[in-house]
Amino acid sequence: PEPPHPPSWPPLPPKGSPSAGQGIPADGLTIRSLVTTREAGIIIGKQGKNVAELREQTGVKAGVSKVVAGVHERVLSVTGSVEGIAKAYGIIVNQLLSSSGPGSPTMSAPVPTHTSLRLLISHNLMGTIIGRNGAKIKAIQDASGARMIAAKEMLPQSTERIVEVQGTAEGIAQAVEDIGRCLLEDWDRGLGTVLYHPTPENEQRMTNAARRAPFGGHDRERRDRRQTDGADHPADGGRRGSVVSPTNGAASPPPNGNSANLRTQNISIPSDMVGCIIGKSGSKITEIRRLSGCKISIAKTPHDETGERMFTIVGTPEANEKALFLLYNQLESEKERRVGRGDAEEQ
């Protein structure tokens, strides 16, 4: 039986509630997850049988990214209502659990009851799931019985992070439903997300990162919450602090495109990484502005106790996406440079 919702449930939006602001996306919510090639085969089934039945039973659109040579992971995308998505993931997790049981009828080993699901969540929406002082993530865990671990780092060449949900099929489905309702509250904050695409290079980066900083236990999870609370999703939507250009206050070039089509996005960047994005005499940020056509300004001071600085990007949706890609690409390069320097010092 499903555990009852605890008294602290109000941090989560009630079932059936519309999303705040702009309403539910026209084509439904999409929740992506990372699966192995073996798991993808089980989800699809022989000649697509399993995924076709899944669509029929839940009313969702579901699909797995194409096979890439030399890559052992694929992306599962499920689009539909929050309830439909949760039901679909429950069915998928049950299929994966059943397939990992005994290989033959003569084997007596029991079928496992617990597993994990790796959800791909936009960096800008992590605060929506975690909540102030971790209130929402705790409510989701208490209500579903599942355990959630949020990765601190973004995936290579993207603005997505992994949220690992561990538990029974029922618990994971409940957690996915609650996460989905949280995402709908602020879904517009995820617009312009640079999606993760498994490639040999990205998979190698993930392997290296996991070797250096594997998913930790509860202490790591709590520490990550403290580092992300407010930074990813400040209460006022990231509009605190005086915003100035990093190059002696000089104005950024006006963004390209029709002013009616302009969008504003706010992202948080760790203070120790701001310098590498600005570059010497502003060279890096000037290049990112030029290549993307966006106006990019940087808060003069950290927006909260985490010490992170707020970057404000203004441009067309396409330009913003390019700017985000260039910004995070610069962050990835700097992280790899620092890791390489650390290895050299160890030797």
N, C-alpha and C positions, 0 to 999 in steps of 0.2 A: 504493500500500500504506500502511496505517496506521503511523505512527511508533511504535516500541516505547516502552513506559512507561519513564521514566528511573528511576535508583536512588532518587530523592527521592519516588517515588510514594506511600509510606506516609501522607503527610498527607491523601490522599484515601481515602474508605471503599472497600473492595473491592467488586467487582461482586456483586450478590445479597445484600449484607449488609443486615440489618434496620436500621431507624432506631433511634437511641438513645432510651431513656426510654419513650415511650408507643407505639412501634410505628408502622407505616406507616398513614397516614390511610385510613379505610375505603373511600372512593370513589377512592383513588389520588391521586398527586401531580398538581398542576396547575401548569403553567408558562405564564405569559402573556407576550405580546409586543405591541409597538406596530407597526402596519402602516399604510401609506397606503391610501386608498380604492381606488386602482388595484390595489395588491397584494392587497387583500381580494377584489376581483373575480376575480383569477387563482386565488387559493386556493379560493374557492367553486366557480368554474367555471360553465359554462352549465347552468342549471337544477339547480345543486348537484352536478354530476357529479364534479368534482375532490375536493370534501370528502367525498363519499360513498365514493369509491374509497380515499381516505386512511384513513378509518375501517376499511374492509374489510381493507386491507393491513396495518395496524398494530395494530388493536384498540383504538385510543384514541377518546375523545370529543373532537371538535374543533368549534369554532364561532367566529364573528366577531360582535362587538357590532353593534347596529343602526346604520343610517345616522342621523347627526344633522345637520340642516340647518346649513350654514355651517362644518362641521368636515371637515377633510381627512384625519383619522386615525381608525382603529378598533382595537379590542383583539382579538387572536387568543388564544383559550384552548385549551390542549391538556391533556387529563386522561387518565391511565393509568399504566402501569408506566414506570419510568425509561427502559428500553430502547425501549418503544413510542413514548414522547414524542420521544426522540432520533431514531428512525427517521422519525417523522412530520415533524419539523423538517428533516431531511435532504431528504426528498421535496419539502417546501414550498420550500426554498431552491433546489433544482434547477429547480422550476417557474418561480420568479421569475427565475433566471438565463437560462433558455431563452426566457422572454418578453421579456427585455431585449436579445436578439440582433438581427440584421438584420431589418428590417421586411418585406423581400421576398426571394425566392430569388435575385434578380439581384444583390443587394448582397453584397459579399465580406467585409465586416467580420466578424471572428470573434466567436463567442458568448463573453461574459465568463466567467471562471472564479472570480472572487472577488467577494464582496458582504458585506453586514453585516446583522446581526439585532439588534434592540433589545429585549432581555428586560426585563420589569418584575419587580424583585426587592424584597421587603420590606426596609425600612431596617434592621430588627432582625436580618435574616439576612445582611447584607452581610459582616459579620465572619466568618461561617461559610464564605463563598466566598473571601474574601481570605486568611484564616488568619494566624497569628502571623508578623509581619515579611514578609507577602506570600507565605508558603510555598505555600499552596494555589493561589492564582491563578497563580503561576509554574509549578507542576506541571501545572495544566490547560493552560496555554499551551504548555508544552514538549511535552506528550503529544499535543495535538491539532494543533499548528501554527497554531492560530488566535490572534488578538490580542484581548485584552479590555480595555475602557476603562470604568471605573466612574464614573458621574456623581456629583459630590459632593452636589448638592442633591436634595432630594426633589421629586417632581412636584407641581404645584399641587393643593391640596385632597386630598392623599393622604399615605400613609406609604410609598410605593413610590419606588424610584430606578431609573434606566435603567442596564443593563450592556450595552454595545455589544460584540457578538462579530463580529470581522471575519476572513474567510478563505474557503476553498473550502466547498462543500456538505458534504463529508466531514469537514473540520476543524470546521465549526460544529456538525455533528451529534455529533461526539465530545465537543466542549466542553459542549454541552447535556447530554449523558449524565453527564459528570463533575460539572457544576453540580447536576444533579438529585440525584445521590448525596450531594453535600454538603448540599443542602437537606433531604433525608430524615433526615440525622443529627440535625438540630435543628428539624424542621418545626414543633414546638409553639411555638417562639419567634415564628413568623409568625402565630399565632392573633391575631385582632383587628386585622389589617392593614387600614388604610383604603385600598381599592383606587382606582386612578386611573381616572377616567372622562373621555374626551375631550368637551369642550364648547367653544363659541366662546371663552368667557372663559379657560378653562384653556389652550387652544391659543395664545391671544394672550400669556398669561403665559410659556408655554414659548418662544415666538418671541422675546420680549423678553429672556428669560434667556439664550437661545442667542446672541443678538446681543452681549450683554455678556460672556459667558463660554462660548465654544464649546468643544466637546470638544477637549482639548489633545493633545499628543503624549505620548511615553513619560515625559518629565520630569513632566508634569502628572499622569500616571497614578501614578507613584511617589510624588509628593507627596500625592496623595489617599489612597494606601494608608497612608502614615505617619499621616495625619490620622484614618483610620478604624480602623486596627488597634487592637484592644483596646477602643476607645471603643464600637463597635457590639456587640462580643461579647467582653467580658472573660473571662478563663479561668475565673473562678468564677461565671459567669452573672450578673454585675452585682450581686453582693451585698456588695461591699466598701464600707467607709466607714460612718460613723454617719449614720443617716437621721433627719432631724428635720423638723418642719413649718416652713415659711418664716415663719410669723407668730409669732415669739417662742416657738417650741416648742409652741404650742397644738395640741392634738390635732385631727385632721381629723374631720368628722362620720362616723359609721359608714356604710359602704356599704349601699345598699338591696339587698333580695333575700335569698334563703335562703343561709345561710353555707356550705352544702354545694356551692352553685353558684358560689362566688366564685373568681376567677382573679387571679393576680398577674402583672403585666407590668412590665418595666424598659425604659426608653428613655433614650438619652443626648442631652443638649441642650448646645449650645455655651455656654460660660460667659457670653459677651457677650450671649446671648439670654435668660438666666434671668430677669433683671430685668423684661423686657417681659412674661413669662408670669406672674410674681408680681404685678406691678402695684403701684401706690402703696398702701402699708399692706396689701398682700396682697389687694387688691380683685379682681384678675383671676383669680388661682388660686381664690379663694373662690367666684367666679361659676362657674368651670369645675366645681368640686366640686359646687356646688348643681345645675347643669343636668344633669350626668352621673350624679349619685348615687354617685360613686366616692370612695374615700379616696385622696388623692394626697399623697405625701411627697417631699421633695427632699433629696438628700445634702448635708450641710453643706460638704463639701470635694470637689474633683475626684477621680474614681476612678482616674485614671492620668495619664501625662505629657501627654496631649492637652489637659488642662484642662477636659474636658467633665464636666458634673454628671449624676448618675443620678436620674431621676424614677421613683418606684415607684407604680404604679397598682393598686388592689385594688377589684374589683367584679365584677358579673356580666359575661359576655362582651359583652352588648349595651351595658351601661354603660361598659365599658372602651373599646369601639369609639367611643362618643360622646365620651368623654374625649379619646381620641387625636385624633379629628377636631377638637375644639375647641382642643386644644393646638397642633396643626399649623396650624390656621386662624390662630391668634394669631401664630405664627411667620411665616406668609406675609404677614400684614398688616404686621408689623414690617419684614420684608425689603423690601416695596414702599415703605414709608415712608422707609427709609434710601436706597433707590435714587432716589426722588423728590427727597430732600434733596441727594443727590450731583449730580443733574442741575441742580438750582437753583444749586448752588455753581459748576458748570462754566460756566454762562451768564453 
